[in-house]
Amino acid sequence: MNQNLLDIVKQATGASDATQGEIIQSLWSGYGEIVRIQLKGAPVQSVVLKHVRFPTEADHPRGWHSDLSHARKVKSYDVEMAWYDQWSSRCSDGFPVPHCYFAATLADDEHVMVLEDLDASGYPLRRHEMDRPAVELCLKWLANFHATFMGETPRLLWETGTYWHLATRPDELEATDDPALKQAAAAIDAELNNCRFKTFVHGDAKIANFCFSADSKQVAAVDFQYVGGGCGMKDVIYLLGSCLDEYLCEAWEHELLDFYFNELKQAIDMQGKSTDWKALELEWRALFPIAWVDFNRFLAGWMPGHWKINSYSRRLTSEVITRLNSSAS
């Protein structure tokens, strides 16, 4: 790591000294890395440096290389910096996110973010498997997040949040080897985009992006590259699909949705938002299977053998396509 980056960290945090610690992870497709930086003489002992460097030749794990793919990733880092600069301060203890000490573009191909080290702030646990209380904790985080940004205009963020929405994935749609799903893709996308009630969606609310306290009683979220406008069900289906197998999806679907909507109503009421609650719940419950099938549409083209394409996803896809065809006839 060059000294310029360490100097940026020192200036951002007021540290007298900064040294590179471990590499936490490499960024997708070789676009940089996330590194822990140890500090001396600062109010905190460490921070996390997200250092983005656009490669001259991308190394996508699945082989999806294109100008569109690169442009999407470039915009995602611009969006993440805008999120921390303009919006993240509105997140509360009920749904914590990292504090951002510094975020800037150093050159056309280099972005730098100096972020709170959530491990040091009491969220050191990463989970690969989820029990029911852990799933509900993440759903509560999402409900508070969605309530806070209900009805907001996603200025400087993605107009349509999530990384898989149809407008940014024409190559994957073309590769889809399911004519019925391919034909229904535009109608599915339209139902989600034309919903009456919109909020901000995290856009990548998978289990890996939630950081738990040591006792798994509290949770924070990271990675806001795909935050933007949309229906909150997009986050809900993505979370559940990332941590539950097909059998638990079937068994827990209704109870987990009831839990989420109860938390969402409480958060909306607590914030004094003026919302037609009954209409919102009715609309979003109906969009749950639509959102699930929309993500399944992406997977069907991106990686048709993915484990998330299972009996539960296939059932929902069949039901949604049948309903759309009936409505069109």
N, C-alpha and C positions, 0 to 999 in steps of 0.2 A: 504494500500500500504506500502510495507516495505521500510525502510530508504535507502537501497541500491539503489533502483530505483530513489529515489529523489536525492541521491548523484550523480548518473549518469547524471541526468538532470542538476544539478548545474554545474558539471564539463563541460558538453557539451556546455552550454550556457554562462558560466561565471557568473552565478547568485550567490548572497550571500545567498539566501534562496529560497526554492521551497516547495510549499504546494499543495496537491491534491485538484483539483476542481471537477466539475461534471463529471460523466461518460457520455461520448458522445454516445457510443453504445457498445453493446457486439459484439464480433466477431462471425461469422457464426459457428454453431455447438458447441458452448461453448469453442472456442479456445482462449479465452482471452477477452480483452476489449480495448477500446480507451478512454483515459482520458485527460481532460484539466488540465494542471499544471500551477498554478500561480507563478510568479517569482518576486523576489526583487533584485535590484542591477544588472540587466541585460539590454542589449539594447532593449529587448522586454519584455512585461508584462506577456506574457503567451506563452506556447508551447503545442503541442499535443503529448501525449505519446501513442504509439501503442505497447501494451504489449501482446505478444503471449505466451500462455502456452498450451502445448499439453495435452489434457485431457486423463485420463486413460480410460474413457468411453465416446465416442462421443455422442452428443445429437442432431442429425440431425433433423431439423424441418419436413422433409419429410420421414424420416425413412431410408435414404440411408446410411447404415453403412457398410464399408468394408475396408480391408487393402489397396486396391487401392485408395479408397476415402481419407483415411488418408494420404497416400503417396503423393497424388496430393496436398493436403492442405499444407503438410510440404514443398514440393518443392515450392509452391506458395510464401511462406514467404521468402525462400532463394532467389527466383527470385526478389521479391520486394526490398530486401536489396541490391541485385546486381544492380538493376535499379537505386536506389538512389546513390549508390557508383560510378557507371561507366557511367551512361547515362543521368541522370536527369539534369545535368548542361548545357546540350545542348538545353534545353527548354528555350524559350525566353518570353518576355512580350506578344507576340502574342498568346501564349498558355501556360500560367503559370501553374506550379505545385509547391507543397510545397518544401521549402528548407529543407534539411535533416541535422540536427546538429550531429546526432549520429545514427549508426545502427550496431548492433552486435548480435551474438549468445552468450548468457551467459552460457547456458548449452545445452545439446542435446534437451531439451524440452522447451526451453525458448528463445524467440527472443525479442529484444527491438529496437524500432525506436523512435527517438525524432525529431519531425517534426514541421515545421512552423505552427502556428495557422492561418489558412486562414480567419477565422472570424475577427481576429484582424488586418489582412492585407488588409481588404477591400472587403472581399467576404463572408458576413454573411448570405446571403439568400439561402435557399434551396427551390426548387420548386417541387410541386407535380403534377402540371398541367403546360402545356407549350403552349404559343401562338406561332404564326409563327415567330416573331423576336427572341424569346428565342431558338427555334429549330435551326434557322439559325446561331445564335451565337455559339451554340455547334458544329454545322457542320463546322463552320469556325475554331474552335479550333482543330477539328479532321483533317481538311485539312492541317493546318499548322504543326501539329504533323506528319502526314503521309509524307508530303513533306520533312521534316527535316531528317527523317530516311529512305527515299526511297533508296532501294538498299543496305542497311546496313545488316551485318551479326549479328544476335541477340546473341552475345556472353554472356554467363552466364544467358540469359533469356530463355523463352520457345522457342524451335525451331519453334513450331507452337503455336501462341498466341490464346487466348480465353480459357474459362474454359469448353466449351462444345464440343470441337473438338473430332472427332470420336475415335481417338486412346486412349483417356482417359475415354471413356464412353461406354465400352462394356456391362455393366450391364443394362444401360438405353436402349441400342439398343435391347438387348434381351427381355426387357419388352415391347417393342413397339408392339401395337396391330394393326398394319397396314402393311400387307405383302408387298404391293407395295413400301411403303416408306422404309421399312427394306431392301428390295432387292436393292433399288436404293442408299442406304446410302454410300456404298463404292465408287460408281461412282461420287456422289456429292462431297464427301470428296476429291477425286482425282482431280476433276476440280479445286477446290480451292487451293489445295496444289501444283498443277503443273502449276499455273499461271506464266507467264513470269515476271510480275512486282510485286515485293513484297516490303513491308515496315515493320515498326513495327506497330502492332495494340495495342491499349490500352488494349483490351481484356475483359473489363467489363464496357463499355462506356454507362451505363444506366443513366437516369436522376438523380438518387440519388447520383451519383459520380461526379456531376458538382456543383460547388459552385459559386453563382452569387453575383455581387456587388449589393448594395441596390437599385440601379436604373435599374438593369438587363441589363446594357450596357456592362459589362465585365464578363468573366467567367474563372474559373480555374478548374482543374480536380484533383481528388484524387484516391487512391486505385489502385496500380499497381502490384497486385499479379499475373495477367495473361497477362502481357505485353510480346510480342514476335513477331515472324515473321509471315507474311501472307498478304493477300489481304485486302486493306483498306475498302472494302465493308462490311467486318465482323463488323467493328465498326459502320458503317453507319446504317446497318439494325438493329443492336442491340439498338442503340440510338432511332431510329424512332419507333421501336416496343415497347420501354419502355415508350413512352410518347404520342403516337398517337393511337386513336382507329381505327378500320377497315375502317371507312368512311373517316377519314382524311388521312389515308395511301393511299387510292385510289385517293382522290382528290388532294393531294399535292405531290404524288410520283415524277412525272416528273419535276415539278418546283424545288423541293428540291434537286433532283439529279443534275439538271442544276446549282443550286446555289453552291453545294458542288464542282463540277468539275471546275467551274469558280474560286472558292477560291483556289482549289488545283493547278490549272495552274498558278495563280498569285504567290502563295507561291513557287512553283518550279522555276519559272522564276526569282523571287527575290533572291533566293538562288544560282542561276547560275548552277542548276543541269543539267547534260547532259542526257536528257530523250526523248525518242520518244513519244511525247505527244499524238499524234493521236492514236498510237497503244495502249498506256496505257489507254486512255479514252475508246476506243472501247472494250478492254478486260474487264475492270472493270465494265462498264455498263452491259455487258453481264453476269457478275458474280453477279450482284445485286440480281436477283431472286434465283440464286444458293445458295448464302450466306443466304438468308432468309429461304429457305427450309432446309438448313443444321441446322439452329437453331431450326426450327420447328421439325426436326427429333429428336433432343435432348428432346424438350418439350414433344413430343408424348410418350416417354418412361418414362421421369422423373415425369411429372404431366399432364396426358392426358386431364384433365379438366381445364387447365390453360386458363385464359381469352385471352391470346395472340394467342391461337389457334382459329382463327376466320375466317370469310368468305374470307378475304383478304389472309390470310396465306394458307387456303385450296385451293384457286384458284391458287396461285403461285405454290403450291406443285403439283397440278394436271398438270399444264402446264409444269413444269420442268420434271416430271416423264414421261409424254407423249413424250417430246422431246428426253429424254435419251433413251427411248425404241425405238423410231424411228431411232435414230442414231445407235443403236446396231443391228437393224434388216437389 
